[in-house]
């Protein structure tokens, strides 16, 4: 049985078929899911889905994860998944009728107390409410509140762009104002985190993510010479040394990595992330004030494009006379097709398509 016959809207996202993203259709509705298999096998697979589906399947998470990893095939799991989802939907429909009239009058009263100026959106069912808040740094944030039909007896599901999951403390005496105040308290916790990353976003060329959201903890910063630095910042301790990964040709990044490793004891918690990184690496990062982003957006030497879906060139020839950048996926597929290349575990050894010097690349993993 082919999984496409079960879920024709679930599409493989790469050639290795280690990631599937799309929709399953149950009871006349489409629900988005994503299945990742890093090793290409179900035993290491994980399932993710949209908030509405998570809410519907609440209590079945562990069962579904086990069945996914134990199923003989993806198609058989999807049949079982759709069966479980159908039962959940039928059960929810029976146990959760439409909100009573007092639900609407109570909600209007709660919005009145909170202030209509904080309301961004409310859907026709009055069960989805979006509220806005401005933090101390004049940054605007949105919280999406999905109300239960039995509100306030049952707590809401909240979606935010905070760098750490936002868990609402709820009781039957709570209301929208209580959720909003908890959201504001959470915003106050991450002010320093956002301030430090804003400085990096404004004073360096950030290659990835292209448009950082407020929950993004990673930044890939252009260093020049087809090299970049990827950092992952701890939102709760943003002034600590972040996780660092240098990308580019070895002859360019090895001296920079050595500088960072030998000067790590010079990290100053009183200074900003940007200043610390520049001082330890001993390099002034290219800035929008004196360079253009096009100077660092070098196209892949194989597909001749800069952005391949969400991927940008992150592998470069180590020969200083070449230094041609490639997408990891492009280089992997190129070398794998050549009879002269050899593979050891997840790494392929071959020759640079431009200068024929030795080059290696690891098997791409889904992002």
Secondary structure as UniProt FT lines:
FT   HELIX           3..6
FT   TURN            8..9
FT   STRAND          10..12
FT   TURN            15..16
FT   STRAND          19..26
FT   TURN            27..28
FT   STRAND          29..36
FT   TURN            38..39
FT   HELIX           42..44
FT   STRAND          46..49
FT   HELIX           51..56
FT   TURN            57..59
FT   HELIX           61..70
FT   HELIX           74..95
FT   HELIX           101..114
FT   HELIX           116..118
FT   STRAND          119..122
FT   TURN            124..125
FT   STRAND          128..134
FT   TURN            136..137
FT   STRAND          140..146
FT   TURN            149..153
FT   STRAND          157..159
FT   TURN            172..173
FT   HELIX           176..189
FT   HELIX           191..203
FT   STRAND          206..208
FT   TURN            210..211
FT   TURN            214..215
FT   STRAND          218..224
FT   TURN            225..226
FT   STRAND          227..232
FT   TURN            235..236
FT   TURN            238..239
FT   STRAND          243..247
FT   HELIX           250..262
FT   HELIX           264..266
FT   TURN            269..270
FT   HELIX           273..281
FT   TURN            288..290
FT   HELIX           293..295
FT   TURN            301..303
FT   STRAND          307..308
FT   TURN            309..310
FT   STRAND          311..312
FT   STRAND          315..316
FT   TURN            320..322
FT   STRAND          325..326
FT   HELIX           328..336
FT   TURN            339..340
FT   STRAND          342..344
FT   TURN            345..346
FT   STRAND          347..351
FT   TURN            353..355
FT   STRAND          358..362
//
